[in-house]
Amino acid sequence: MNQISPPVADAAATQVLGACPHDCPDTCSLLTTVAHGVAIKVQGNPDHPHTDGALCTKVSRYPERTYHPERILHPLKRIGAKGSGQFQRVSWDAALSDIATRLKAIAAPGPDAAQAILPYSYAGTMGLVQGDSMAMRFFHKLGASLLDRTICASAGCEGLVQTLGGKLGMRVEFFAEAKLILIWGSNSIASNLHFWRYAQEAKRQGAKLVCIDPRKSETADKCHEHIALLPGTDGALALALMHELIVNDWLDHDYLAQHTLGWDLLRQRALQWPPERSAQVCGITPEQIRALAKDYGACAASREPAAIRVNYGMQRVHGGGNAVRLIACLPALIGAWRQRAGGVLLTSSGTFPVDRNALQRPDLLADRRPRTLNMSTIGDDLLLPASAAFGPAIKALIVYNSNPVAVAPESGKVVQGFLREDLFTVVLEHFQTDTADYADYILPATTQLEHWDVHSSYGHTDVLLNRPAVAPLGEAKPNTQIFRELAQQMGYTEPSFADDDMTLCRMAYGNAVDFEQLLAKGFATLSTEDAPFADGKFPTPSGKCEFFSARLAAQGLDGLPDHVPNYEAFNSSSAYPLAMISPPARNFLNSTFVNVKSLRDIEGEPLLEMHASDAAARGLQSGDVVRVFNQRGVYRCKLKISNRARVGVVNGLGVWWRKLGLAGTNVNQLTSQALTDLGRAPTFYDCLVQVEKEAVKADATLSLRA
């Protein structure tokens, strides 16, 4: 398809209410301007308080993505070798008929044989309808393996659940009233823009902002203080803060006595972590720890609100779940929960009363209990043979709303798995991504501007509705319709496969949300308490903030949170002496938007940020092509000497498509499939590497791919 040149808005233009579908806590309400059937502009809805008319650079260019000249608009069947990216156009009937025939053959040998089929999806859309409604009905009926969707947030969420009782926290708008804000493991300007607006409002009212992050991010630039700790040491810092709160008696003893469980045990553990010990682990100074504790403790004495905004980067290490537990304990020590502008927020997703059983229909499984495979270990799992422990080898993979070849850890193994000639792979996509290159069939999916959906959020407490603004381009179909038609090809006749998208949208919240309000305004605010834990009432088994978790102890785990060292702990004398983190490039969202030229032009090319002293020790200069390597593989990219990197840590900005990088790899060539202490999540930022200058030969073809 040729790229459409959007017409100039005229009197015929209309505006359609929608919602941003992407993996971001802001979940913005959108206004799409449509003229002559073409979306010509996407902007933030000024009537939605959290969006307030503003969008990030990425989503404001959504028409460029929808009308991209490389958009897949027809079903494609592979004609070349796997990974070659060679396909031919086929009809929908031919594609779905062949896919159904292949799936039936895999499932035919017996009731458990369908477990050889694996769905693989995540947050390419956060929509409840186009995400996992009709798709899960299909896979439940089929009896396919279940997918443990861990790749982003499950370690931190488990830490919250074990401490606070749910995926809950303070409301984001009340950060504007805080007097101290700790932004912990978050580049809010890039990944949580609307929270940053509230933080800026607090700053104008005299609040102090502290950024805790190994990288000197754009957010750190705008805060009063930046604490650049080593990756994976957040738990040690939290314990040292507790130590200082205890020894200086900056505590709310009444709150601790009434509304917490296990305080004596936590107190004993924290007293083992003086600032000197923590500073050595974290790679910072004891004075930084004492000053931060004094600021936090002062809020207890003055009864001024102290708020912590945590994001998911800091839990992508071995001890990520315990680190979140420790941070989530801090507000109870000073009674910060007493005020609506005090406490902690990692996610608000537990606030939303989504009826997932109605959407996903697990009853279609009947009495079958398929195995569950972890999406974060897909590299290993695709290479495992059938066994009593593992079950049948994976014979078919249906990928939607994800790009695992680019985003899953240890991608060298992921590629090996996708290259298997005996693996049947179907990918629902907008573009020919790294993963789509390995597909047997690519099925064209609609973008957010072309379908119905309903959304929750993990950064605020509003439900949002998305209306289609334009008709589907070419032969693209919503995910829901693709799975409806595939179910029909499989011979499934249950009435649930006939539910249309509007029915599914209404079903998502049942009577808990006024759907007519969603239709009229595009959003509806959930009724929640301003200060949910002011009087305790935590949704834990004890009703208290659980410093000690009997549930974890019953699993044979430490019931008390602790600092859990990285698998690959920083050691300047090791073969791989540099810790590497891989935060998202500012103008990408995971691997989404990488192929939008205007955004890629801003980013330039894949980069590794390195501190000047580390570069000098290796004889490196900005602009050098470097070889970043460890025991898992090699990644080649350009070097940028930058004060955004601290000594001993390099920042491999991601997530670039592999085929758009040097030598056809990206930063996940180096990351590990090892899992976190809680939540079975990946450890992307628990990664040691070495860096050296690439020895480019005269006949080398190493170049940035177009």
C-alpha positions as CSV (number, residue, x, y, z in Angstrom):
1,M,0.0,0.0,0.0
2,N,1.2,3.5,-0.7
3,Q,1.2,5.8,2.3
4,I,-1.8,8.0,2.4
5,S,-1.3,11.8,2.5
6,P,-3.9,12.9,5.0
7,P,-6.1,15.7,3.7
8,V,-6.3,19.1,5.3
9,A,-9.1,19.2,7.9
10,D,-12.3,20.8,6.7
11,A,-15.8,21.3,7.7
12,A,-16.5,17.6,7.1
13,A,-13.9,16.6,9.8
14,T,-15.2,14.8,12.9
15,Q,-13.6,13.7,16.1
16,V,-13.8,10.2,17.6
17,L,-13.2,9.3,21.2
18,G,-10.6,6.5,21.8
19,A,-7.9,5.3,24.2
20,C,-4.2,4.7,23.9
21,P,-3.6,0.9,23.8
22,H,0.0,0.9,24.6
23,D,1.9,-0.5,27.6
24,C,2.2,2.7,29.6
25,P,0.7,3.7,33.0
26,D,-0.9,6.8,31.5
27,T,-3.7,5.1,29.4
28,C,-4.6,8.3,27.7
29,S,-8.0,9.3,26.3
30,L,-7.6,10.1,22.6
31,L,-9.4,12.3,20.1
32,T,-8.9,11.3,16.5
33,T,-9.8,13.8,13.8
34,V,-11.2,12.0,10.7
35,A,-11.8,13.6,7.3
36,H,-13.2,11.8,4.3
37,G,-12.7,8.4,6.1
38,V,-9.0,9.1,6.9
39,A,-7.5,9.8,10.4
40,I,-5.6,13.0,10.0
41,K,-4.7,13.8,13.6
42,V,-4.5,12.1,17.0
43,Q,-4.5,14.3,20.1
44,G,-5.1,14.0,23.9
45,N,-8.6,14.4,25.1
46,P,-8.7,17.7,27.0
47,D,-11.9,16.6,28.9
48,H,-10.1,13.6,30.4
49,P,-8.4,15.0,33.6
50,H,-5.4,12.6,33.5
51,T,-4.7,13.2,29.8
52,D,-5.5,16.9,29.9
53,G,-5.0,17.3,26.1
54,A,-1.4,16.1,26.1
55,L,0.1,13.0,24.4
56,C,3.6,11.7,24.2
57,T,5.6,12.1,21.0
58,K,5.0,8.5,20.1
59,V,1.3,8.3,20.2
60,S,0.7,11.8,18.8
61,R,2.2,10.3,15.5
62,Y,-0.2,7.4,15.5
63,P,-1.6,8.1,12.0
64,E,1.9,7.7,10.7
65,R,1.9,4.2,12.1
66,T,-1.6,3.3,10.9
67,Y,-0.9,4.5,7.4
68,H,2.7,3.3,7.3
69,P,3.7,2.2,3.7
70,E,4.9,-1.2,5.2
71,R,1.7,-2.0,7.0
72,I,0.6,-5.6,6.4
73,L,-2.9,-5.5,4.9
74,H,-3.4,-9.0,3.5
75,P,-2.7,-12.5,4.8
76,L,0.8,-13.7,3.9
77,K,2.2,-17.3,3.6
78,R,5.9,-18.1,3.8
79,I,7.5,-19.1,0.6
80,G,11.2,-18.8,1.5
81,A,13.4,-20.2,4.3
82,K,12.4,-19.5,7.9
83,G,13.7,-16.1,8.8
84,S,14.2,-15.0,5.2
85,G,11.1,-12.7,5.4
86,Q,9.8,-14.1,2.0
87,F,6.0,-14.3,1.8
88,Q,3.3,-14.4,-0.8
89,R,-0.3,-13.0,-0.5
90,V,-3.0,-15.5,0.1
91,S,-6.7,-15.3,0.8
92,W,-8.2,-15.3,4.3
93,D,-10.1,-18.5,3.6
94,A,-7.0,-20.3,2.4
95,A,-4.9,-19.1,5.3
96,L,-7.4,-19.9,8.0
97,S,-8.3,-23.2,6.5
98,D,-4.7,-24.3,6.4
99,I,-4.0,-23.0,9.9
100,A,-7.0,-24.9,11.3
101,T,-5.9,-28.1,9.5
102,R,-2.5,-27.9,11.0
103,L,-3.8,-27.2,14.5
104,K,-6.3,-30.1,14.3
105,A,-3.5,-32.5,13.2
106,I,-1.4,-31.5,16.2
107,A,-4.3,-31.8,18.7
108,A,-5.6,-35.1,17.2
109,P,-3.6,-37.8,19.0
110,G,-5.3,-37.3,22.4
111,P,-6.8,-35.0,25.0
112,D,-3.4,-33.6,26.1
113,A,-1.9,-33.4,22.6
114,A,-3.1,-29.8,22.1
115,Q,-0.7,-28.7,24.8
116,A,1.9,-28.8,22.0
117,I,0.2,-25.6,20.8
118,L,1.3,-22.4,22.7
119,P,-0.3,-18.9,22.5
120,Y,2.3,-16.2,23.0
121,S,1.0,-12.6,23.7
122,Y,1.5,-9.7,25.9
123,A,0.8,-6.0,25.8
124,G,1.0,-5.0,22.1
125,T,-2.4,-3.8,23.0
126,M,-3.5,-3.4,26.6
127,G,-7.1,-3.7,25.6
128,L,-9.3,-6.2,27.4
129,V,-11.1,-7.1,24.2
130,Q,-8.4,-7.2,21.5
131,G,-6.0,-8.6,24.1
132,D,-7.3,-11.8,25.6
133,S,-11.0,-12.2,25.2
134,M,-11.9,-14.1,22.1
135,A,-8.3,-15.4,21.8
136,M,-8.4,-17.0,25.2
137,R,-11.8,-18.5,24.5
138,F,-10.2,-20.1,21.4
139,F,-7.2,-21.5,23.3
140,H,-9.3,-22.7,26.2
141,K,-11.6,-24.6,23.8
142,L,-8.6,-26.0,22.0
143,G,-6.9,-27.1,25.3
144,A,-3.6,-25.4,24.3
145,S,-0.8,-24.8,26.8
146,L,-1.4,-21.7,29.0
147,L,1.0,-18.8,29.0
148,D,2.5,-17.3,32.2
149,R,2.6,-13.6,31.1
150,T,5.6,-12.5,33.2
151,I,7.8,-10.5,30.9
152,C,7.1,-7.0,32.4
153,A,5.6,-6.7,35.8
154,S,5.0,-9.9,37.7
155,A,7.9,-9.7,40.2
156,G,6.9,-6.2,41.4
157,C,3.2,-7.1,41.4
158,E,3.9,-10.2,43.6
159,G,5.9,-8.0,46.0
160,L,2.9,-5.6,46.3
161,V,0.4,-8.4,46.8
162,Q,2.5,-10.0,49.5
163,T,2.9,-6.7,51.4
164,L,-0.2,-4.5,50.7
165,G,-2.6,-7.3,49.7
166,G,-3.2,-6.3,46.1
167,K,-1.9,-4.4,43.1
168,L,-2.9,-1.1,44.7
169,G,-1.5,2.2,45.9
170,M,-2.1,5.9,46.2
171,R,-4.0,7.7,43.5
172,V,-1.7,9.4,41.0
173,E,-3.3,12.8,41.1
174,F,-2.5,13.2,44.8
175,F,1.2,13.2,44.1
176,A,0.6,16.9,43.2
177,E,0.1,17.5,47.0
178,A,3.2,15.7,48.3
179,K,6.1,17.5,49.9
180,L,8.7,14.8,49.1
181,I,8.5,12.5,46.0
182,L,10.9,9.6,45.5
183,I,10.8,8.6,41.8
184,W,12.3,5.1,42.1
185,G,13.4,3.2,39.0
186,S,11.4,5.3,36.6
187,N,12.2,7.7,33.8
188,S,8.8,9.4,34.2
189,I,9.4,12.0,31.5
190,A,9.7,9.2,28.9
191,S,7.5,6.5,30.3
192,N,4.9,8.1,32.6
193,L,4.5,11.6,31.2
194,H,1.2,12.5,33.0
195,F,2.5,11.5,36.4
196,W,5.4,13.9,35.7
197,R,2.9,16.7,35.3
198,Y,1.7,16.0,38.9
199,A,5.2,15.8,40.1
200,Q,6.0,19.1,38.5
201,E,3.0,20.7,40.2
202,A,4.2,19.5,43.6
203,K,7.7,20.8,42.8
204,R,6.2,24.3,42.1
205,Q,4.6,24.1,45.5
206,G,7.9,23.4,47.2
207,A,8.2,19.6,47.1
208,K,11.6,18.0,46.8
209,L,12.0,15.4,44.0
210,V,14.6,12.6,44.3
211,C,15.3,10.2,41.4
212,I,16.7,6.8,42.3
213,D,18.0,5.2,39.2
214,P,21.3,3.7,37.9
215,R,21.0,5.9,34.8
216,K,21.0,9.7,34.9
217,S,17.8,9.9,32.9
218,E,15.9,12.9,31.6
219,T,13.8,12.7,34.8
220,A,16.9,12.7,37.0
221,D,18.0,15.9,35.2
222,K,14.8,17.6,36.5
223,C,14.9,16.3,40.0
224,H,16.6,18.0,43.0
225,E,18.7,15.0,43.6
226,H,19.8,11.9,41.7
227,I,21.0,8.7,43.5
228,A,22.8,6.5,41.0
229,L,22.9,3.1,42.7
230,L,24.1,-0.1,41.1
231,P,21.4,-2.2,39.3
232,G,19.7,-4.7,41.7
233,T,20.7,-3.0,44.9
234,D,17.4,-1.2,45.6
235,G,16.5,-3.5,48.4
236,A,19.8,-2.8,50.2
237,L,19.0,1.0,50.0
238,A,15.5,0.5,51.3
239,L,16.8,-1.5,54.3
240,A,19.4,1.2,55.1
241,L,16.6,3.9,55.0
242,M,14.7,1.8,57.5
243,H,17.8,1.5,59.7
244,E,18.1,5.3,59.8
245,L,14.4,5.8,60.5
246,I,14.7,3.4,63.4
247,V,17.9,4.7,65.0
248,N,16.7,8.3,64.7
249,D,13.1,7.4,65.8
250,W,11.6,8.9,62.7
251,L,8.7,6.5,63.0
252,D,4.9,6.5,63.4
253,H,4.7,4.1,66.4
254,D,1.0,4.2,66.5
255,Y,0.6,3.2,62.8
256,L,3.2,0.5,63.2
257,A,1.4,-1.0,66.2
258,Q,-2.1,-0.9,64.8
259,H,-1.7,-1.5,61.1
260,T,1.4,-3.7,60.5
261,L,2.4,-7.3,60.9
262,G,5.9,-8.4,61.7
263,W,7.4,-5.1,62.7
264,D,9.7,-6.6,65.4
265,L,11.2,-9.0,62.8
266,L,11.6,-6.3,60.1
267,R,13.2,-4.0,62.7
268,Q,15.8,-6.6,63.6
269,R,16.7,-7.1,59.9
270,A,16.9,-3.4,59.1
271,L,19.2,-2.8,62.0
272,Q,21.7,-5.1,60.2
273,W,21.9,-2.6,57.4
274,P,23.7,0.6,58.5
275,P,24.3,3.1,55.7
276,E,28.0,2.0,55.4
277,R,27.0,-1.5,54.5
278,S,24.3,-0.5,52.1
279,A,26.5,2.1,50.5
280,Q,29.2,-0.5,49.7
281,V,26.5,-2.7,48.1
282,C,24.8,0.1,46.2
283,G,27.9,1.9,45.0
284,I,26.9,5.2,46.6
285,T,28.0,7.1,49.7
286,P,26.7,6.7,53.3
287,E,26.0,10.4,53.3
288,Q,23.5,10.1,50.4
289,I,21.6,7.4,52.3
290,R,21.5,9.4,55.5
291,A,20.4,12.6,53.7
292,L,17.6,10.7,52.0
293,A,16.4,9.0,55.2
294,K,16.4,12.4,56.9
295,D,14.2,13.9,54.2
296,Y,11.8,10.9,54.4
297,G,11.8,10.9,58.2
298,A,11.2,14.6,58.4
299,C,7.8,14.0,56.8
300,A,6.9,11.7,59.7
301,A,7.8,14.4,62.2
302,S,6.0,17.3,60.3
303,R,3.1,15.1,59.2
304,E,3.8,16.3,55.6
305,P,3.0,13.8,52.9
306,A,5.9,11.7,51.4
307,A,5.1,9.7,48.2
308,I,7.0,7.1,46.3
309,R,6.5,6.4,42.6
310,V,8.0,3.1,41.7
311,N,8.3,1.7,38.2
312,Y,9.1,-1.7,36.8
313,G,12.7,-1.2,35.8
314,M,14.0,-1.8,39.3
315,Q,12.3,-5.2,39.7
316,R,14.0,-6.8,36.6
317,V,16.8,-8.4,38.7
318,H,17.1,-11.5,40.8
319,G,15.8,-9.8,43.9
320,G,13.2,-7.6,42.2
321,G,10.2,-9.0,44.1
322,N,11.8,-8.5,47.5
323,A,13.0,-5.1,46.6
324,V,9.5,-4.0,45.8
325,R,8.3,-5.6,49.1
326,L,10.9,-3.5,51.0
327,I,10.0,-0.3,49.3
328,A,6.3,-1.0,49.8
329,C,7.0,-1.3,53.6
330,L,8.5,2.2,53.9
331,P,5.3,4.3,54.0
332,A,4.0,2.3,57.0
333,L,7.1,3.1,59.0
334,I,6.4,6.8,58.9
335,G,2.6,6.6,58.7
336,A,2.6,8.1,55.2
337,W,-0.6,6.3,54.4
338,R,-2.5,8.6,56.7
339,Q,-2.6,11.3,54.0
340,R,-3.9,11.0,50.5
341,A,-0.7,12.4,49.1
342,G,1.4,9.8,51.0
343,G,2.2,6.2,50.3
344,V,3.5,4.4,47.3
345,L,2.3,3.6,43.8
346,L,3.6,0.9,41.5
347,T,0.4,-0.1,39.9
348,S,-3.3,0.6,40.3
349,S,-4.4,-2.3,38.1
350,G,-5.9,-4.2,41.1
351,T,-8.5,-1.4,41.4
352,F,-10.3,-2.5,38.3
353,P,-13.2,-5.0,38.6
354,V,-12.6,-6.7,35.3
355,D,-14.8,-9.8,34.8
356,R,-12.0,-11.9,33.2
357,N,-14.0,-15.1,33.5
358,A,-16.8,-13.7,31.3
359,L,-14.3,-12.4,28.8
360,Q,-12.0,-15.4,28.6
361,R,-14.3,-18.3,29.5
362,P,-12.0,-20.7,31.3
363,D,-15.0,-23.0,31.6
364,L,-14.3,-24.0,28.0
365,L,-11.4,-26.0,29.3
366,A,-13.9,-28.4,30.9
367,D,-11.9,-30.8,33.1
368,R,-8.6,-30.4,31.3
369,R,-5.7,-28.7,33.1
370,P,-3.1,-27.8,30.5
371,R,0.5,-27.0,31.6
372,T,1.6,-23.4,31.9
373,L,4.7,-22.2,30.2
374,N,6.6,-19.0,31.2
375,M,6.9,-16.5,28.3
376,S,10.2,-15.3,29.7
377,T,11.8,-18.7,29.1
378,I,10.5,-19.1,25.5
379,G,14.1,-19.4,24.3
380,D,14.7,-22.6,26.3
381,D,11.2,-24.0,26.0
382,L,11.2,-23.9,22.2
383,L,14.4,-26.1,22.2
384,L,13.2,-28.7,24.7
385,P,12.1,-32.1,23.5
386,A,9.1,-33.9,24.9
387,S,9.6,-35.3,28.4
388,A,7.5,-36.4,31.4
389,A,8.5,-33.2,33.2
390,F,8.0,-30.8,30.3
391,G,5.2,-32.5,28.4
392,P,5.0,-32.5,24.6
393,A,7.5,-30.4,22.6
394,I,6.0,-27.2,21.3
395,K,4.9,-27.9,17.8
396,A,2.8,-24.7,17.0
397,L,3.1,-21.1,18.2
398,I,0.4,-18.5,17.8
399,V,1.9,-15.0,18.4
400,Y,-0.3,-11.9,18.8
401,N,0.3,-8.6,20.6
402,S,4.0,-9.4,21.0
403,N,7.4,-9.6,19.2
404,P,9.3,-12.2,21.2
405,V,12.2,-12.5,18.8
406,A,13.1,-8.9,19.7
407,V,11.9,-8.6,23.3
408,A,12.4,-11.9,25.0
409,P,15.6,-12.5,26.9
410,E,18.6,-14.5,25.5
411,S,17.3,-13.9,22.0
412,G,20.0,-16.1,20.4
413,K,18.1,-19.1,21.7
414,V,14.7,-17.6,20.8
415,V,15.9,-17.3,17.2
416,Q,17.1,-20.9,17.3
417,G,13.7,-22.0,18.4
418,F,11.8,-20.0,15.8
419,L,14.1,-21.5,13.1
420,R,12.9,-25.0,13.8
421,E,11.5,-26.5,10.6
422,D,9.0,-28.6,12.5
423,L,7.6,-25.5,14.4
424,F,4.4,-24.1,12.8
425,T,4.2,-20.4,13.6
426,V,1.3,-17.9,13.0
427,V,1.8,-14.2,13.8
428,L,-1.0,-11.6,14.0
429,E,0.7,-8.3,13.2
430,H,0.7,-4.8,11.7
431,F,4.2,-5.0,10.4
432,Q,6.8,-7.6,9.4
433,T,8.6,-7.5,12.7
434,D,11.6,-9.7,13.7
435,T,9.1,-12.3,14.9
436,A,6.9,-12.1,11.7
437,D,10.0,-12.9,9.6
438,Y,9.9,-16.5,11.1
439,A,6.2,-17.0,10.6
440,D,4.5,-19.6,8.4
441,Y,1.6,-17.2,8.2
442,I,1.2,-13.5,9.0
443,L,-2.3,-12.4,9.5
444,P,-3.0,-8.6,9.3
445,A,-4.5,-7.1,12.4
446,T,-6.2,-3.8,12.9
447,T,-4.6,-0.9,14.8
448,Q,-6.3,1.0,17.6
449,L,-7.9,3.4,15.2
450,E,-9.8,0.6,13.5
451,H,-11.6,-1.4,16.2
452,W,-13.6,-1.4,19.5
453,D,-11.9,-2.0,22.8
454,V,-12.2,-1.2,26.5
455,H,-9.3,-0.5,28.8
456,S,-8.2,-0.5,32.4
457,S,-5.0,1.3,33.6
458,Y,-2.1,0.7,35.8
459,G,-1.3,4.3,36.5
460,H,-4.7,5.8,37.3
461,T,-8.2,4.7,38.1
462,D,-10.3,5.5,35.0
463,V,-11.9,3.0,32.6
464,L,-11.6,4.0,29.0
465,L,-13.5,3.1,25.8
466,N,-12.0,3.0,22.4
467,R,-14.3,3.6,19.4
468,P,-13.0,2.8,15.9
469,A,-12.3,6.0,14.1
470,V,-11.8,4.6,10.6
471,A,-12.7,1.4,8.7
472,P,-10.0,-1.4,8.7
473,L,-7.4,-0.8,6.1
474,G,-7.1,-3.4,3.3
475,E,-8.1,-6.8,4.6
476,A,-7.0,-6.2,8.2
477,K,-9.2,-7.7,10.9
478,P,-9.5,-7.2,14.7
479,N,-7.8,-9.9,16.7
480,T,-11.3,-10.9,18.0
481,Q,-12.6,-11.5,14.4
482,I,-9.5,-13.5,13.5
483,F,-10.1,-15.9,16.4
484,R,-13.8,-16.0,15.7
485,E,-13.2,-17.1,12.1
486,L,-10.4,-19.5,13.2
487,A,-12.8,-21.1,15.7
488,Q,-15.4,-21.5,12.9
489,Q,-12.8,-23.3,10.8
490,M,-12.0,-25.6,13.8
491,G,-15.7,-26.5,14.0
492,Y,-16.4,-24.8,17.3
493,T,-20.1,-24.0,17.6
494,E,-20.3,-22.6,21.2
495,P,-22.4,-19.4,21.3
496,S,-19.5,-17.6,23.0
497,F,-17.7,-17.5,19.7
498,A,-20.4,-15.4,18.2
499,D,-20.2,-12.6,20.7
500,D,-19.4,-9.3,18.8
501,D,-16.9,-6.7,20.0
502,M,-19.5,-4.4,21.5
503,T,-20.9,-7.3,23.5
504,L,-17.4,-8.0,24.8
505,C,-16.8,-4.4,25.7
506,R,-20.0,-4.4,27.8
507,M,-19.1,-7.7,29.3
508,A,-15.6,-6.5,30.6
509,Y,-17.0,-4.7,33.6
510,G,-20.6,-5.9,33.8
511,N,-22.6,-3.6,36.0
512,A,-19.6,-2.2,37.8
513,V,-19.1,0.6,35.2
514,D,-21.8,2.7,33.5
515,F,-21.3,1.8,29.9
516,E,-23.5,4.5,28.7
517,Q,-21.1,7.0,30.3
518,L,-18.2,5.3,28.5
519,L,-20.0,5.8,25.2
520,A,-20.8,9.4,25.9
521,K,-17.5,10.6,27.5
522,G,-15.0,7.9,26.6
523,F,-14.0,7.3,30.2
524,A,-15.5,6.6,33.6
525,T,-13.7,7.1,37.0
526,L,-13.9,4.3,39.5
527,S,-15.0,5.2,43.0
528,T,-12.0,4.7,45.3
529,E,-11.0,6.1,48.7
530,D,-8.7,9.1,48.7
531,A,-6.4,7.6,51.3
532,P,-7.1,3.8,51.1
533,F,-4.9,2.7,54.0
534,A,-5.3,5.7,56.4
535,D,-6.9,3.4,58.9
536,G,-5.2,0.2,57.8
537,K,-7.8,-2.1,56.2
538,F,-5.2,-3.6,53.8
539,P,-6.6,-6.4,51.7
540,T,-4.1,-8.9,53.1
541,P,-5.2,-12.0,55.1
542,S,-4.4,-10.1,58.3
543,G,-5.9,-6.8,57.2
544,K,-2.5,-5.2,57.9
545,C,0.5,-4.1,56.0
546,E,2.4,-7.4,56.1
547,F,6.1,-7.0,56.7
548,F,6.1,-10.7,57.4
549,S,4.2,-12.8,54.9
550,A,2.9,-16.1,56.2
551,R,1.9,-17.0,52.7
552,L,5.5,-16.9,51.5
553,A,6.7,-18.7,54.6
554,A,4.3,-21.5,53.8
555,Q,6.0,-21.8,50.4
556,G,9.3,-22.3,52.0
557,L,10.4,-18.8,51.2
558,D,11.6,-16.1,53.6
559,G,8.5,-14.5,55.0
560,L,10.5,-11.3,55.7
561,P,11.8,-9.2,52.8
562,D,15.5,-9.0,52.3
563,H,18.1,-7.7,49.9
564,V,18.6,-10.6,47.3
565,P,21.9,-10.1,45.4
566,N,22.0,-10.2,41.6
567,Y,22.8,-13.5,39.9
568,E,25.5,-11.6,38.2
569,A,26.7,-9.3,40.9
570,F,28.9,-6.4,39.9
571,N,32.6,-7.2,40.2
572,S,35.2,-5.0,38.5
573,S,37.7,-7.9,38.4
574,S,35.5,-10.4,36.6
575,A,35.6,-11.4,33.0
576,Y,32.5,-9.3,32.5
577,P,33.2,-6.2,34.7
578,L,30.3,-3.9,33.6
579,A,26.7,-4.1,34.7
580,M,24.3,-3.5,31.8
581,I,20.8,-2.2,31.9
582,S,18.6,-1.9,28.9
583,P,16.0,0.9,29.5
584,P,13.7,1.8,26.6
585,A,14.8,4.5,24.2
586,R,12.7,7.6,24.8
587,N,10.8,7.5,21.4
588,F,10.1,3.7,21.4
589,L,7.8,1.6,23.6
590,N,9.5,-1.8,23.9
591,S,9.7,-2.7,20.2
592,T,6.7,-0.7,19.1
593,F,7.2,2.4,17.0
594,V,10.8,1.3,16.0
595,N,9.7,1.3,12.4
596,V,8.1,4.7,12.5
597,K,10.6,6.7,10.5
598,S,10.1,10.1,12.2
599,L,10.7,8.5,15.6
600,R,13.6,6.4,14.5
601,D,15.2,9.5,13.0
602,I,15.1,11.1,16.5
603,E,16.7,8.1,18.1
604,G,19.3,7.8,15.3
605,E,20.7,4.3,15.8
606,P,21.2,1.7,18.5
607,L,23.5,3.1,21.2
608,L,25.4,2.0,24.3
609,E,25.9,4.7,26.8
610,M,29.2,4.5,28.8
611,H,30.9,6.7,31.4
612,A,34.0,8.5,30.3
613,S,36.3,6.7,32.7
614,D,35.1,3.3,31.6
615,A,35.6,4.3,28.0
616,A,39.1,5.7,28.6
617,A,40.1,2.5,30.3
618,R,39.2,0.6,27.1
619,G,40.6,3.2,24.6
620,L,37.1,3.9,23.3
621,Q,35.6,7.1,21.9
622,S,32.1,8.2,21.0
623,G,31.0,6.9,17.6
624,D,33.1,3.8,17.8
625,V,31.5,0.5,16.8
626,V,31.8,-1.6,19.9
627,R,31.5,-5.3,20.6
628,V,29.3,-5.8,23.8
629,F,29.5,-9.4,24.9
630,N,29.1,-12.0,27.6
631,Q,28.7,-15.8,27.9
632,R,25.4,-15.6,26.1
633,G,26.4,-13.7,22.9
634,V,27.6,-10.6,21.2
635,Y,25.8,-7.4,20.4
636,R,27.4,-4.7,18.2
637,C,26.3,-1.1,18.3
638,K,27.7,2.5,18.4
639,L,29.2,3.9,21.6
640,K,28.1,7.1,23.2
641,I,30.3,8.5,26.0
642,S,27.7,10.1,28.3
643,N,27.2,11.3,31.8
644,R,23.9,9.4,31.7
645,A,25.9,6.3,32.5
646,R,27.5,5.9,36.0
647,V,30.9,4.3,36.5
648,G,30.7,0.5,36.1
649,V,27.3,0.5,34.4
650,V,26.5,0.7,30.7
651,N,23.1,1.5,29.2
652,G,22.0,-0.5,26.2
653,L,19.1,1.6,25.0
654,G,16.3,-0.6,23.5
655,V,14.4,-2.3,22.2
656,W,15.4,-2.0,18.6
657,W,14.3,-4.5,16.1
658,R,17.1,-6.9,15.5
659,K,17.1,-6.3,11.7
660,L,17.4,-2.6,12.1
661,G,20.6,-2.9,14.2
662,L,24.2,-3.7,13.5
663,A,24.8,-7.3,12.5
664,G,21.1,-8.2,13.0
665,T,21.0,-8.4,16.8
666,N,19.8,-6.3,19.6
667,V,20.6,-5.9,23.3
668,N,18.5,-9.0,24.2
669,Q,21.3,-11.1,22.7
670,L,23.0,-10.6,26.1
671,T,20.1,-10.8,28.6
672,S,19.4,-13.9,30.7
673,Q,16.5,-16.3,31.0
674,A,17.1,-16.5,34.8
675,L,14.0,-15.6,36.8
676,T,13.3,-13.3,39.7
677,D,12.9,-14.3,43.4
678,L,9.1,-13.8,43.2
679,G,6.7,-13.7,40.3
680,R,8.7,-15.8,37.9
681,A,9.8,-12.7,35.9
682,P,12.8,-12.0,33.7
683,T,16.0,-10.5,34.9
684,F,16.8,-8.1,32.0
685,Y,18.9,-5.8,34.2
686,D,20.8,-8.5,36.0
687,C,23.4,-8.8,33.3
688,L,27.2,-8.4,33.2
689,V,29.1,-7.6,30.0
690,Q,32.4,-6.6,28.6
691,V,32.9,-4.0,25.9
692,E,35.7,-3.6,23.4
693,K,36.2,-1.8,20.1
694,E,35.0,-3.8,17.1
695,A,37.9,-4.8,14.9
696,V,36.4,-3.9,11.5
697,K,38.1,-5.6,8.6
698,A,38.5,-3.9,5.2
699,D,35.9,-6.1,3.6
700,A,33.5,-5.9,6.5
701,T,29.8,-5.3,5.8
702,L,28.9,-4.2,9.3
703,S,26.4,-1.3,8.9
704,L,23.2,0.0,10.3
705,R,20.4,-1.6,8.3
706,A,17.9,0.6,6.7
